């Protein structure tokens, strides 16, 4: 079994998935962030609409390109739009 990355879910993403964090297996060579987002949507269909409007961070760095690779031991965070003001 490949080592895991940690997926952190915030706000509506946490509610949709029913958890604040997931351990996600990724191959040693990594996985494109885009592929991880698609896999999350398949595994958690209620999360899919939120993923379409979310921002993603990889190891606390905002991703501007989902081609970046998520590797074992990385932290991938899903930040949906926030309301309030």
MOPAC internal coordinates of N, CA, C and O (Angstrom, degrees):
PM7 1SCF
backbone

  N    0.0000 0     0.00 0     0.00 0    0    0    0
  C    1.4509 1     0.00 0     0.00 0    1    0    0
  C    1.5334 1   108.61 1     0.00 0    2    1    0
  O    1.2310 1   119.94 1   -48.26 1    3    2    1
  N    1.3452 1   117.72 1   131.74 1    3    2    1
  C    1.4644 1   120.31 1  -178.71 1    5    3    2
  C    1.5331 1   111.26 1   -67.52 1    6    5    3
  O    1.2310 1   120.51 1   -25.43 1    7    6    5
  N    1.3351 1   116.64 1   154.57 1    7    6    5
  C    1.4663 1   119.76 1   175.21 1    9    7    6
  C    1.5251 1   109.90 1   -63.84 1   10    9    7
  O    1.2310 1   121.25 1   -14.47 1   11   10    9
  N    1.3092 1   115.21 1   165.53 1   11   10    9
  C    1.4538 1   121.16 1  -173.85 1   13   11   10
  C    1.5178 1   113.50 1  -104.99 1   14   13   11
  O    1.2310 1   121.84 1   -22.48 1   15   14   13
  N    1.3218 1   114.09 1   157.52 1   15   14   13
  C    1.4563 1   123.80 1   163.18 1   17   15   14
  C    1.5286 1   105.35 1  -108.30 1   18   17   15
  O    1.2310 1   120.43 1   -19.29 1   19   18   17
  N    1.3069 1   116.77 1   160.71 1   19   18   17
  C    1.4592 1   121.40 1   175.65 1   21   19   18
  C    1.5186 1   108.44 1  -102.00 1   22   21   19
  O    1.2310 1   120.84 1   -49.22 1   23   22   21
  N    1.3123 1   116.01 1   130.78 1   23   22   21
  C    1.4615 1   121.74 1   175.45 1   25   23   22
  C    1.5216 1   106.68 1  -108.67 1   26   25   23
  O    1.2310 1   120.29 1   -63.14 1   27   26   25
  N    1.3227 1   117.05 1   116.86 1   27   26   25
  C    1.4661 1   122.64 1   177.51 1   29   27   26
  C    1.5195 1   108.76 1   -98.56 1   30   29   27
  O    1.2310 1   120.92 1   -45.94 1   31   30   29
  N    1.3215 1   115.85 1   134.06 1   31   30   29
  C    1.4587 1   122.08 1  -177.08 1   33   31   30
  C    1.5271 1   109.18 1  -119.58 1   34   33   31
  O    1.2310 1   120.59 1   -47.18 1   35   34   33
  N    1.3168 1   116.47 1   132.82 1   35   34   33
  C    1.4473 1   121.32 1  -177.02 1   37   35   34
  C    1.5263 1   111.02 1  -121.30 1   38   37   35
  O    1.2310 1   120.58 1   -28.90 1   39   38   37
  N    1.3396 1   116.49 1   151.10 1   39   38   37
  C    1.4587 1   123.51 1   174.41 1   41   39   38
  C    1.5171 1   113.04 1    53.55 1   42   41   39
  O    1.2310 1   120.60 1    51.07 1   43   42   41
  N    1.3421 1   116.45 1  -128.93 1   43   42   41
  C    1.4653 1   119.98 1  -178.12 1   45   43   42
  C    1.5372 1   113.65 1   -59.39 1   46   45   43
  O    1.2310 1   119.95 1   151.81 1   47   46   45
  N    1.3173 1   117.70 1   -28.19 1   47   46   45
  C    1.4742 1   119.66 1   177.74 1   49   47   46
  C    1.5257 1   109.85 1   -65.65 1   50   49   47
  O    1.2310 1   120.60 1   138.35 1   51   50   49
  N    1.3174 1   116.46 1   -41.65 1   51   50   49
  C    1.4699 1   120.70 1   178.21 1   53   51   50
  C    1.5265 1   109.76 1   -63.10 1   54   53   51
  O    1.2310 1   120.52 1   135.87 1   55   54   53
  N    1.3222 1   116.62 1   -44.13 1   55   54   53
  C    1.4696 1   120.43 1  -179.95 1   57   55   54
  C    1.5322 1   110.94 1   -63.03 1   58   57   55
  O    1.2310 1   120.15 1   136.87 1   59   58   57
  N    1.3172 1   117.31 1   -43.13 1   59   58   57
  C    1.4663 1   121.09 1  -177.87 1   61   59   58
  C    1.5261 1   111.80 1   -65.35 1   62   61   59
  O    1.2310 1   120.25 1   141.50 1   63   62   61
  N    1.3290 1   117.12 1   -38.50 1   63   62   61
  C    1.4646 1   120.80 1  -178.36 1   65   63   62
  C    1.5286 1   112.70 1   -86.66 1   66   65   63
  O    1.2310 1   120.87 1   162.62 1   67   66   65
  N    1.3419 1   115.95 1   -17.38 1   67   66   65
  C    1.4598 1   119.58 1  -179.83 1   69   67   66
  C    1.5179 1   113.77 1    77.90 1   70   69   67
  O    1.2310 1   120.34 1  -163.01 1   71   70   69
  N    1.3186 1   116.95 1    16.99 1   71   70   69
  C    1.4676 1   120.87 1   179.53 1   73   71   70
  C    1.5260 1   109.36 1  -159.09 1   74   73   71
  O    1.2310 1   120.68 1   -22.76 1   75   74   73
  N    1.3271 1   116.31 1   157.24 1   75   74   73
  C    1.4642 1   120.99 1   179.05 1   77   75   74
  C    1.5234 1   112.43 1   -89.89 1   78   77   75
  O    1.2310 1   120.31 1   163.53 1   79   78   77
  N    1.3281 1   117.01 1   -16.47 1   79   78   77
  C    1.4646 1   119.54 1  -177.66 1   81   79   78
  C    1.5201 1   110.22 1  -153.60 1   82   81   79
  O    1.2310 1   121.57 1   -31.93 1   83   82   81
  N    1.3146 1   114.60 1   148.07 1   83   82   81
  C    1.4613 1   122.44 1   176.26 1   85   83   82
  C    1.5174 1   108.43 1  -129.77 1   86   85   83
  O    1.2310 1   120.67 1   -34.18 1   87   86   85
  N    1.3190 1   116.33 1   145.82 1   87   86   85
  C    1.4598 1   121.64 1   168.11 1   89   87   86
  C    1.5204 1   105.36 1   -94.31 1   90   89   87
  O    1.2310 1   120.71 1   -53.52 1   91   90   89
  N    1.3569 1   116.26 1   126.48 1   91   90   89
  C    1.4623 1   119.39 1  -175.14 1   93   91   90
  C    1.5165 1   109.42 1  -123.70 1   94   93   91
  O    1.2310 1   119.53 1   -57.83 1   95   94   93
  N    1.3343 1   118.50 1   122.17 1   95   94   93
  C    1.4620 1   120.34 1   179.45 1   97   95   94
  C    1.5283 1   110.77 1   -68.39 1   98   97   95
  O    1.2310 1   121.14 1   -46.80 1   99   98   97
  N    1.3072 1   115.42 1   133.20 1   99   98   97
  C    1.4648 1   120.99 1   175.21 1  101   99   98
  C    1.5274 1   108.03 1  -133.03 1  102  101   99
  O    1.2310 1   120.27 1   -34.54 1  103  102  101
  N    1.3211 1   117.08 1   145.46 1  103  102  101
  C    1.4610 1   119.48 1   179.77 1  105  103  102
  C    1.5293 1   110.56 1   -68.60 1  106  105  103
  O    1.2310 1   119.71 1   -20.50 1  107  106  105
  N    1.3093 1   118.17 1   159.50 1  107  106  105
  C    1.4644 1   121.38 1  -179.65 1  109  107  106
  C    1.5237 1   113.88 1   -54.77 1  110  109  107
  O    1.2310 1   120.46 1   146.21 1  111  110  109
  N    1.3379 1   116.73 1   -33.79 1  111  110  109
  C    1.4722 1   119.48 1  -179.64 1  113  111  110
  C    1.5267 1   111.82 1   -80.89 1  114  113  111
  O    1.2310 1   120.32 1   176.30 1  115  114  113
  N    1.3256 1   116.99 1    -3.70 1  115  114  113
  C    1.4570 1   121.24 1   177.76 1  117  115  114
  C    1.5121 1   112.23 1    91.42 1  118  117  115
  O    1.2310 1   122.14 1     0.90 1  119  118  117
  N    1.3057 1   113.50 1  -179.10 1  119  118  117
  C    1.4533 1   123.17 1  -175.03 1  121  119  118
  C    1.5234 1   106.36 1  -145.88 1  122  121  119
  O    1.2310 1   119.57 1   -46.18 1  123  122  121
  N    1.3095 1   118.43 1   133.82 1  123  122  121
  C    1.4634 1   120.78 1   177.96 1  125  123  122
  C    1.5228 1   108.98 1   -59.66 1  126  125  123
  O    1.2310 1   120.53 1   -41.16 1  127  126  125
  N    1.3251 1   116.59 1   138.84 1  127  126  125
  C    1.4592 1   121.31 1   179.79 1  129  127  126
  C    1.5246 1   110.42 1   -54.50 1  130  129  127
  O    1.2310 1   120.05 1   141.78 1  131  130  129
  N    1.3054 1   117.52 1   -38.22 1  131  130  129
  C    1.4741 1   122.15 1   178.70 1  133  131  130
  C    1.5311 1   110.19 1   -58.58 1  134  133  131
  O    1.2310 1   120.32 1   137.83 1  135  134  133
  N    1.3299 1   116.99 1   -42.17 1  135  134  133
  C    1.4600 1   120.68 1   179.86 1  137  135  134
  C    1.5250 1   111.25 1   -68.72 1  138  137  135
  O    1.2310 1   120.49 1   144.84 1  139  138  137
  N    1.3261 1   116.67 1   -35.16 1  139  138  137
  C    1.4558 1   120.09 1   176.39 1  141  139  138
  C    1.5235 1   110.29 1   -65.01 1  142  141  139
  O    1.2310 1   120.20 1   136.65 1  143  142  141
  N    1.3225 1   117.23 1   -43.35 1  143  142  141
  C    1.4702 1   120.88 1   178.76 1  145  143  142
  C    1.5304 1   109.94 1   -60.69 1  146  145  143
  O    1.2310 1   119.91 1   135.82 1  147  146  145
  N    1.3240 1   117.77 1   -44.18 1  147  146  145
  C    1.4719 1   120.81 1   178.56 1  149  147  146
  C    1.5300 1   111.20 1   -63.24 1  150  149  147
  O    1.2310 1   120.36 1   139.21 1  151  150  149
  N    1.3263 1   116.91 1   -40.79 1  151  150  149
  C    1.4660 1   120.76 1   179.42 1  153  151  150
  C    1.5295 1   110.81 1   -65.82 1  154  153  151
  O    1.2310 1   120.38 1   140.71 1  155  154  153
  N    1.3308 1   116.88 1   -39.29 1  155  154  153
  C    1.4658 1   120.25 1   176.97 1  157  155  154
  C    1.5262 1   110.77 1   -62.24 1  158  157  155
  O    1.2310 1   120.57 1   137.71 1  159  158  157
  N    1.3231 1   116.51 1   -42.29 1  159  158  157
  C    1.4638 1   120.76 1   179.71 1  161  159  158
  C    1.5324 1   111.27 1   -63.68 1  162  161  159
  O    1.2310 1   120.34 1   141.63 1  163  162  161
  N    1.3332 1   116.95 1   -38.37 1  163  162  161
  C    1.4722 1   119.91 1   178.46 1  165  163  162
  C    1.5277 1   111.09 1   -69.26 1  166  165  163
  O    1.2310 1   120.59 1   138.92 1  167  166  165
  N    1.3268 1   116.48 1   -41.08 1  167  166  165
  C    1.4600 1   120.71 1  -177.18 1  169  167  166
  C    1.5309 1   112.32 1   -74.10 1  170  169  167
  O    1.2310 1   120.62 1   151.94 1  171  170  169
  N    1.3211 1   116.42 1   -28.06 1  171  170  169
  C    1.4707 1   121.95 1  -177.34 1  173  171  170
  C    1.5325 1   108.65 1  -133.14 1  174  173  171
  O    1.2310 1   119.93 1  -101.22 1  175  174  173
  N    1.3315 1   117.75 1    78.78 1  175  174  173
  C    1.4675 1   120.53 1  -174.75 1  177  175  174
  C    1.5352 1   114.30 1   -55.17 1  178  177  175
  O    1.2310 1   119.74 1   148.23 1  179  178  177
  N    1.3248 1   118.10 1   -31.77 1  179  178  177
  C    1.4701 1   119.76 1   178.57 1  181  179  178
  C    1.5244 1   111.37 1   -67.82 1  182  181  179
  O    1.2310 1   120.21 1   160.33 1  183  182  181
  N    1.3053 1   117.21 1   -19.67 1  183  182  181
  C    1.4561 1   122.40 1   179.92 1  185  183  182
  C    1.5292 1   112.23 1   -83.11 1  186  185  183
  O    1.2310 1   119.92 1   157.99 1  187  186  185
  N    1.3050 1   117.76 1   -22.01 1  187  186  185
  C    1.4720 1   122.37 1  -173.53 1  189  187  186
  C    1.5291 1   113.98 1   -53.32 1  190  189  187
  O    1.2310 1   118.42 1   132.13 1  191  190  189
  N    1.3454 1   120.62 1   -47.87 1  191  190  189
  C    1.4670 1   119.09 1  -179.65 1  193  191  190
  C    1.5306 1   112.74 1   -61.76 1  194  193  191
  O    1.2310 1   120.43 1   144.24 1  195  194  193
  N    1.3108 1   116.78 1   -35.76 1  195  194  193
  C    1.4672 1   121.00 1   179.33 1  197  195  194
  C    1.5212 1   110.83 1   -69.23 1  198  197  195
  O    1.2310 1   120.18 1   141.91 1  199  198  197
  N    1.3189 1   117.25 1   -38.09 1  199  198  197
  C    1.4642 1   120.39 1   179.87 1  201  199  198
  C    1.5249 1   111.74 1   -61.84 1  202  201  199
  O    1.2310 1   120.55 1   147.29 1  203  202  201
  N    1.3329 1   116.55 1   -32.71 1  203  202  201
  C    1.4719 1   120.02 1  -178.42 1  205  203  202
  C    1.5297 1   112.70 1   -64.64 1  206  205  203
  O    1.2310 1   119.73 1   157.09 1  207  206  205
  N    1.3313 1   118.12 1   -22.91 1  207  206  205
  C    1.4642 1   120.87 1  -176.57 1  209  207  206
  C    1.5339 1   112.40 1  -116.81 1  210  209  207
  O    1.2310 1   120.21 1  -169.54 1  211  210  209
  N    1.3081 1   117.21 1    10.46 1  211  210  209
  C    1.4639 1   121.49 1  -175.53 1  213  211  210
  C    1.5215 1   112.87 1   -91.35 1  214  213  211
  O    1.2310 1   122.02 1   -18.76 1  215  214  213
  N    1.3293 1   113.74 1   161.24 1  215  214  213
  C    1.4662 1   121.68 1   168.72 1  217  215  214
  C    1.5173 1   106.31 1  -103.13 1  218  217  215
  O    1.2310 1   120.89 1   -27.33 1  219  218  217
  N    1.3308 1   115.90 1   152.67 1  219  218  217
  C    1.4562 1   120.57 1  -177.07 1  221  219  218
  C    1.5233 1   109.94 1  -125.45 1  222  221  219
  O    1.2310 1   121.30 1   -39.49 1  223  222  221
  N    1.3208 1   115.11 1   140.51 1  223  222  221
  C    1.4501 1   121.21 1   176.38 1  225  223  222
  C    1.5204 1   108.33 1  -121.68 1  226  225  223
  O    1.2310 1   121.07 1   -38.07 1  227  226  225
  N    1.3138 1   115.56 1   141.93 1  227  226  225
  C    1.4576 1   121.62 1   175.72 1  229  227  226
  C    1.5175 1   106.75 1  -119.78 1  230  229  227
  O    1.2310 1   121.22 1   -64.87 1  231  230  229
  N    1.3214 1   115.28 1   115.13 1  231  230  229
  C    1.4720 1   121.26 1  -177.32 1  233  231  230
  C    1.5299 1   110.64 1    51.08 1  234  233  231
  O    1.2310 1   121.17 1  -131.09 1  235  234  233
  N    1.3353 1   115.37 1    48.91 1  235  234  233
  C    1.4717 1   124.29 1   176.89 1  237  235  234
  C    1.5232 1   114.36 1    68.91 1  238  237  235
  O    1.2310 1   119.70 1  -166.47 1  239  238  237
  N    1.3226 1   118.19 1    13.53 1  239  238  237
  C    1.4645 1   121.57 1   177.94 1  241  239  238
  C    1.5287 1   108.65 1  -114.57 1  242  241  239
  O    1.2310 1   121.01 1   -54.57 1  243  242  241
  N    1.3430 1   115.67 1   125.43 1  243  242  241
  C    1.4553 1   120.58 1  -179.91 1  245  243  242
  C    1.5293 1   110.13 1   -60.73 1  246  245  243
  O    1.2310 1   120.94 1   -50.45 1  247  246  245
  N    1.3211 1   115.81 1   129.55 1  247  246  245
  C    1.4628 1   120.46 1   178.37 1  249  247  246
  C    1.5187 1   109.50 1   -86.70 1  250  249  247
  O    1.2310 1   120.80 1   -55.00 1  251  250  249
  N    1.2997 1   116.08 1   125.00 1  251  250  249
  C    1.4648 1   120.54 1   173.86 1  253  251  250
  C    1.5213 1   109.76 1  -101.79 1  254  253  251
  O    1.2310 1   120.74 1   165.77 1  255  254  253
  N    1.3178 1   116.19 1   -14.23 1  255  254  253
  C    1.4722 1   121.97 1   177.70 1  257  255  254
  C    1.5252 1   108.48 1  -133.07 1  258  257  255
  O    1.2310 1   120.78 1   -54.92 1  259  258  257
  N    1.3063 1   116.11 1   125.08 1  259  258  257
  C    1.4592 1   119.54 1  -179.64 1  261  259  258
  C    1.5253 1   112.26 1   -82.58 1  262  261  259
  O    1.2310 1   120.19 1  -170.13 1  263  262  261
  N    1.3321 1   117.24 1     9.87 1  263  262  261
  C    1.4623 1   120.97 1   173.85 1  265  263  262
  C    1.5300 1   110.69 1   -81.36 1  266  265  263
  O    1.2310 1   119.93 1   163.42 1  267  266  265
  N    1.3330 1   117.75 1   -16.58 1  267  266  265
  C    1.4695 1   120.34 1   178.31 1  269  267  266
  C    1.5184 1   109.94 1   -57.15 1  270  269  267
  O    1.2310 1   120.74 1   -32.59 1  271  270  269
  N    1.3210 1   116.18 1   147.41 1  271  270  269
  C    1.4557 1   121.34 1  -174.91 1  273  271  270
  C    1.5255 1   111.54 1   -95.58 1  274  273  271
  O    1.2310 1   121.83 1   -45.56 1  275  274  273
  N    1.3219 1   114.11 1   134.44 1  275  274  273
  C    1.4535 1   122.36 1   172.88 1  277  275  274
  C    1.5188 1   105.89 1   -94.29 1  278  277  275
  O    1.2310 1   121.00 1   -54.73 1  279  278  277
  N    1.3218 1   115.69 1   125.27 1  279  278  277
  C    1.4668 1   120.67 1  -175.15 1  281  279  278
  C    1.5326 1   110.54 1  -115.72 1  282  281  279
  O    1.2310 1   120.04 1   -16.71 1  283  282  281
  N    1.3263 1   117.53 1   163.29 1  283  282  281
  C    1.4589 1   120.04 1   177.55 1  285  283  282
  C    1.5367 1   110.60 1   -52.48 1  286  285  283
  O    1.2310 1   121.09 1   -44.45 1  287  286  285
  N    1.3146 1   115.52 1   135.55 1  287  286  285
  C    1.4574 1   121.06 1   179.49 1  289  287  286
  C    1.5186 1   113.87 1    90.04 1  290  289  287
  O    1.2310 1   119.71 1   167.66 1  291  290  289
  N    1.3355 1   118.16 1   -12.34 1  291  290  289
  C    1.4645 1   121.58 1   179.34 1  293  291  290
  C    1.5255 1   110.73 1   -73.25 1  294  293  291
  O    1.2310 1   121.92 1   -19.32 1  295  294  293
  N    1.3404 1   113.93 1   160.68 1  295  294  293
  C    1.4594 1   120.85 1   171.92 1  297  295  294
  C    1.5243 1   108.37 1  -115.46 1  298  297  295
  O    1.2310 1   121.27 1   -56.32 1  299  298  297
  N    1.3191 1   115.18 1   123.68 1  299  298  297
  C    1.4662 1   122.74 1   179.89 1  301  299  298
  C    1.5155 1   106.53 1  -113.73 1  302  301  299
  O    1.2310 1   120.18 1   -58.19 1  303  302  301
  N    1.3261 1   117.26 1   121.81 1  303  302  301
  C    1.4564 1   121.17 1  -176.00 1  305  303  302
  C    1.5232 1   110.95 1  -113.73 1  306  305  303
  O    1.2310 1   121.44 1   -40.84 1  307  306  305
  N    1.3294 1   114.85 1   139.16 1  307  306  305
  C    1.4708 1   122.78 1   178.17 1  309  307  306
  C    1.5198 1   107.45 1  -108.63 1  310  309  307
  O    1.2310 1   120.87 1   -63.54 1  311  310  309
  N    1.3489 1   115.95 1   116.46 1  311  310  309
  C    1.4591 1   122.37 1   179.91 1  313  311  310
  C    1.5232 1   109.60 1  -116.92 1  314  313  311
  O    1.2310 1   120.15 1   -79.12 1  315  314  313
  N    1.3430 1   117.32 1   100.88 1  315  314  313
  C    1.4527 1   119.84 1   176.67 1  317  315  314
  C    1.5339 1   109.58 1   -69.68 1  318  317  315
  O    1.2310 1   120.44 1   -12.62 1  319  318  317
  N    1.3200 1   116.76 1   167.38 1  319  318  317
  C    1.4717 1   118.84 1   175.83 1  321  319  318
  C    1.5443 1   108.97 1   -59.56 1  322  321  319
  O    1.2310 1   121.46 1   -37.36 1  323  322  321
  N    1.3067 1   114.82 1   142.64 1  323  322  321
  C    1.4570 1   120.57 1   179.21 1  325  323  322
  C    1.5146 1   109.45 1  -106.02 1  326  325  323
  O    1.2310 1   120.57 1   -35.42 1  327  326  325
  N    1.3212 1   116.51 1   144.58 1  327  326  325
  C    1.4642 1   121.14 1   176.93 1  329  327  326
  C    1.5214 1   109.91 1  -102.54 1  330  329  327
  O    1.2310 1   121.33 1    -1.39 1  331  330  329
  N    1.2905 1   115.05 1   178.61 1  331  330  329
  C    1.4614 1   120.21 1   176.68 1  333  331  330
  C    1.5024 1   110.50 1    99.72 1  334  333  331
  O    1.2310 1   121.49 1     6.07 1  335  334  333
  N    1.3046 1   114.76 1  -173.93 1  335  334  333
  C    1.4497 1   116.22 1  -179.61 1  337  335  334
  C    1.4475 1   113.67 1   170.02 1  338  337  335
  O    1.2310 1   120.10 1   180.00 1  339  338  337

